[in-house]
Amino acid sequence: MKVALITGANAGIGKEVARQLGALETAEKIYLACRNEEKARAAKADLEARTGKSIFEIVLMDVSDPSSVRAAIQSIRRPVDALVMNAGGIGGKEPLALTKDGVTQVFALNVLGHVELLDGLLRSEKLSGTALYVGSEAARGVPKMRIKKPTFASSSVDEFVSVCNGQFFAGKKGDIWLAYGQAKYLAALSMAAAARKNPELRILTVSPGQTSGTDAPNNFPGPLRVMLKYFIMPIVAPLLGIVHSLETGSKRLVDAIVDPAFLSGTFYASEEKALTGPLVDQSAISPELRDSTIQDNAWEAVHRFLPRPALVQEQAAVG
């Protein structure tokens, strides 16, 4: 691993992964893909101080906007050995509102931009080695946190499209956390499909597990946010064994990058009903994850909202 690109690298898991990868003896360049330049500069300075290395470079990128992703790819000068698709969340104050690309904010942030990033790096021959999507146990549901398991009647392209554009909740109250779990589920399926289409690479999904020290509590309303940030996550959850440290959650991802025992096309997360502990192949819990037809349906559904490669090249030429 000489060159890595990490999205959402200015804080939390993304920043800690950048630190751990940057500390490797082989590391020569770590691209910090962030949408806020001021926060990115602060993260870069801190990472340089903590690692003693001047190998970090900022790439301005908003992964919720595929056009921003395409523009950012042009500034990446060295082929990337390790791509970490980390940026994510519930999608701001209106997660189910539609973006200009016709998908929900939560889906754009977690999936659409990352698929465009992976596709774009492959098209421009700027990716070798490993591409890792940062998944979540929410993709299989988390009863302890009242996050429902994503379930589908047919797992067809059209049904998955309804997740992308929010029509899944048409005529009923939107469930933001279910929408988040659905996005992570479709992303894991899409990455598995991409792995089959690109056998020369390792493309996999790995969950960091329930991790403290991230911005996740900021997704909750005021009083609950304070309770989570200063009491539940740092004190109560560790005592119950349902959360681990930022270093531990990030190391899950780094281990998967550097260890070839983690197999391409696989979604790794905690054991069933657990949020921490050993990583296991999630298809043992949800067998449909290994179904190539369902994987391809997810891949096709996501790409319904992305421009065709020929059109992308034409737009770049005009630009």
C-alpha positions in Angstrom: 0.0 0.0 0.0 1.8 3.1 -1.3 -1.1 5.4 -2.3 -4.5 5.6 -0.6 -7.6 7.8 -1.1 -10.0 8.1 1.8 -13.4 9.9 1.6 -14.6 11.8 4.6 -11.1 11.9 5.9 -11.2 15.1 8.0 -12.8 13.5 11.1 -13.8 10.3 12.9 -13.1 7.0 11.2 -11.9 8.5 8.0 -9.2 10.5 9.7 -8.1 7.6 11.9 -7.9 5.3 8.9 -5.7 8.0 7.3 -3.5 8.0 10.3 -3.1 4.3 10.5 -2.4 3.9 6.8 -0.1 6.9 6.8 1.9 5.2 9.6 2.7 2.2 7.4 6.3 2.1 6.3 5.2 1.7 2.6 2.9 4.7 2.6 4.0 7.4 0.2 0.8 9.4 -0.5 -2.6 9.6 1.4 -5.3 11.6 -0.4 -7.8 13.2 2.0 -11.0 13.5 0.1 -13.1 16.1 2.0 -15.9 18.6 1.1 -14.8 21.3 3.6 -11.4 22.8 2.8 -10.9 24.4 6.2 -11.6 21.2 8.1 -9.5 19.3 5.6 -6.5 21.6 6.3 -6.9 21.2 10.0 -7.0 17.4 9.6 -3.9 17.4 7.3 -1.9 19.5 9.8 -2.9 17.2 12.7 -2.1 14.0 10.7 1.3 15.3 9.7 2.1 16.2 13.4 0.9 12.8 14.6 2.7 10.7 12.0 5.7 12.9 11.4 5.2 12.5 7.6 4.3 15.1 4.9 2.5 12.6 2.7 -1.1 13.9 3.1 -2.8 15.8 0.2 -6.3 17.3 0.2 -8.7 16.5 -2.6 -11.9 18.6 -2.4 -14.8 16.2 -3.1 -18.5 16.1 -2.1 -19.5 12.5 -2.4 -23.2 13.4 -2.4 -22.6 15.1 -5.8 -21.4 12.8 -8.6 -20.3 15.8 -10.6 -18.0 16.9 -7.8 -16.6 13.4 -7.6 -15.9 13.4 -11.4 -14.1 16.8 -11.1 -12.0 15.6 -8.1 -10.8 12.5 -9.9 -9.0 14.7 -12.4 -6.8 16.1 -9.6 -5.6 12.6 -8.5 -2.2 12.3 -10.2 -1.0 8.9 -8.9 -2.7 5.5 -9.2 -4.5 4.6 -6.0 -3.6 1.3 -4.3 -6.2 1.5 -1.6 -9.5 3.3 -2.0 -11.6 3.7 1.3 -15.1 4.8 0.6 -15.9 6.1 4.1 -18.0 9.3 4.0 -21.6 8.7 5.0 -24.4 9.4 7.4 -28.1 9.9 7.4 -28.0 12.8 4.9 -28.4 16.0 6.8 -31.7 17.6 8.0 -33.8 16.2 5.2 -32.5 12.7 4.4 -35.3 11.7 2.2 -35.3 14.9 0.1 -34.2 14.5 -3.5 -30.9 15.7 -4.9 -30.5 17.1 -8.5 -29.6 13.5 -9.5 -33.0 12.2 -8.4 -32.0 10.2 -5.4 -32.5 10.8 -1.7 -29.9 12.7 0.3 -29.1 9.7 2.4 -28.6 7.5 -0.7 -26.5 10.1 -2.5 -24.2 10.5 0.5 -23.7 6.9 1.2 -23.9 5.2 -2.2 -24.3 7.2 -5.4 -21.1 9.3 -5.1 -19.0 6.3 -4.0 -20.1 4.2 -6.9 -19.3 7.1 -9.2 -15.9 7.4 -7.6 -15.1 3.7 -8.0 -16.4 3.8 -11.6 -14.4 6.9 -12.4 -11.1 5.6 -11.0 -11.6 2.4 -13.0 -12.4 4.3 -16.2 -9.3 6.5 -15.8 -7.1 3.5 -14.8 -6.2 5.2 -11.5 -7.1 2.3 -9.2 -5.2 -0.9 -8.4 -5.1 -3.1 -5.4 -8.1 -2.8 -3.1 -11.3 -0.8 -3.0 -13.1 -0.9 0.4 -16.6 0.4 1.0 -17.3 1.2 4.7 -20.5 -0.7 5.5 -22.7 -1.0 8.5 -24.5 -3.5 10.6 -27.6 -1.5 9.7 -27.6 -3.3 6.4 -28.9 -6.3 8.2 -30.9 -4.4 10.8 -30.0 -3.5 14.4 -32.8 -4.5 16.8 -30.9 -3.1 19.8 -31.0 0.3 18.2 -34.5 -0.1 16.6 -33.2 -0.1 13.1 -35.3 -2.4 11.0 -33.8 -5.0 8.7 -34.1 -4.1 5.0 -36.5 -6.6 3.4 -37.8 -6.7 -0.2 -40.6 -8.4 -2.0 -38.7 -9.2 -5.2 -35.2 -7.6 -5.0 -35.8 -6.5 -8.5 -34.1 -3.5 -10.2 -37.3 -1.5 -10.0 -37.8 -2.3 -6.3 -34.2 -1.2 -5.6 -34.7 1.9 -7.7 -37.6 2.8 -5.4 -35.0 2.8 -2.6 -32.7 5.1 -4.5 -35.4 7.7 -5.3 -37.4 7.4 -2.1 -40.5 6.0 -3.7 -40.2 3.0 -1.4 -41.9 5.1 1.3 -44.5 6.6 -1.0 -47.9 6.8 0.8 -46.4 6.0 4.2 -44.2 7.7 6.8 -40.6 7.7 5.9 -38.2 5.7 8.2 -34.9 7.5 8.1 -32.9 4.8 9.8 -34.4 2.1 7.6 -33.5 4.2 4.5 -30.0 4.4 5.9 -29.8 0.6 6.3 -31.3 0.1 2.8 -28.6 2.3 1.3 -25.8 0.4 3.1 -27.4 -2.9 1.9 -27.6 -1.8 -1.7 -24.0 -0.5 -1.5 -22.7 -3.9 -0.3 -24.6 -5.7 -3.1 -23.3 -3.2 -5.7 -19.7 -3.6 -4.5 -20.1 -7.4 -4.8 -21.3 -7.0 -8.4 -18.4 -4.7 -9.1 -16.0 -7.3 -7.7 -17.2 -9.9 -10.2 -16.9 -7.4 -13.0 -13.3 -6.5 -12.0 -11.6 -9.7 -10.9 -8.2 -8.1 -11.1 -9.0 -6.0 -8.0 -10.2 -6.7 -4.5 -13.5 -4.9 -3.9 -15.1 -5.5 -0.6 -17.4 -4.1 2.1 -16.3 -3.9 5.8 -18.2 -2.5 8.7 -16.2 -0.7 11.4 -18.8 -1.8 13.9 -20.3 0.4 16.6 -17.5 2.9 17.1 -17.1 5.7 19.6 -15.4 9.0 18.7 -17.3 9.6 15.5 -19.8 12.2 14.4 -22.7 9.7 14.4 -24.4 11.2 17.6 -24.7 14.5 15.6 -27.5 12.8 13.6 -29.8 12.8 16.6 -31.9 15.7 18.1 -30.4 17.9 20.8 -31.0 16.1 24.2 -30.4 12.7 22.8 -27.3 13.9 21.0 -25.9 15.2 24.2 -26.7 11.9 26.0 -25.1 9.8 23.3 -22.0 11.9 22.9 -21.1 12.4 26.5 -22.7 9.6 28.5 -24.0 6.6 26.5 -21.3 6.1 23.9 -18.2 6.9 26.1 -19.5 5.3 29.4 -22.5 3.1 29.2 -22.0 1.4 25.8 -18.5 0.2 26.5 -19.7 -1.4 29.8 -22.3 -3.3 27.9 -19.8 -4.4 25.2 -21.7 -2.8 22.4 -19.2 -0.2 21.3 -15.4 -0.2 20.7 -12.9 2.6 20.3 -12.2 4.7 17.3 -8.8 3.0 16.9 -10.4 -0.5 17.0 -13.2 0.3 14.5 -10.7 1.9 12.1 -8.3 -0.9 12.4 -11.0 -3.3 11.1 -10.8 -1.4 7.9 -7.0 -1.1 7.7 -6.7 -4.9 8.4 -9.0 -5.7 5.5 -6.9 -3.5 3.2 -3.6 -5.0 4.0 -4.6 -8.6 4.6 -5.5 -10.6 1.4 -7.4 -13.1 3.5 -10.3 -10.7 3.3 -11.9 -11.8 0.0 -13.1 -9.7 -2.8 -16.9 -9.5 -3.2 -17.6 -10.2 0.5 -19.4 -8.1 3.1 -17.7 -8.4 6.5 -19.3 -7.1 9.7 -19.8 -8.3 13.3 -21.3 -11.6 14.2 -25.1 -11.9 14.2 -26.7 -9.8 16.9 -23.3 -8.2 17.8 -22.0 -4.7 17.0 -18.4 -5.4 17.9 -16.0 -8.3 18.0 -14.7 -10.5 15.2 -15.5 -9.8 11.5 -17.5 -12.5 9.7 -18.9 -13.0 6.2 -22.4 -11.6 6.3 -23.7 -13.9 3.7 -23.7 -16.6 6.4 -26.4 -14.4 8.1 -28.1 -13.0 5.0 -27.7 -15.6 2.2 -29.1 -13.3 -0.5 -25.9 -11.3 -0.3 -24.1 -13.9 -2.3 -26.9 -14.1 -5.0 -25.3 -12.7 -8.2 -28.7 -11.7 -9.7 -29.6 -9.6 -6.7 -26.1 -8.1 -6.7 -26.5 -7.2 -10.4 -30.0 -5.7 -9.8 -28.6 -3.4 -7.1 -25.7 -2.4 -9.4 -28.1 -1.7 -12.2 -30.5 0.3 -10.0 -27.7 2.6 -8.8 -26.4 3.1 -12.3 -29.9 4.3 -13.4 -29.0 7.6 -11.7 -25.5 8.0 -13.1 -24.6 9.2 -16.6 -23.3 6.7 -19.2 -19.5 6.6 -19.5 -19.6 8.0 -23.1 -21.6 11.0 -21.8 -19.2 11.5 -18.9 -16.2 11.6 -21.3 -18.1 14.0 -23.6 -18.8 16.3 -20.7 -15.2 16.2 -19.6 -14.0 17.1 -23.1 -16.4 20.1 -23.3 -15.3 21.2 -19.8 
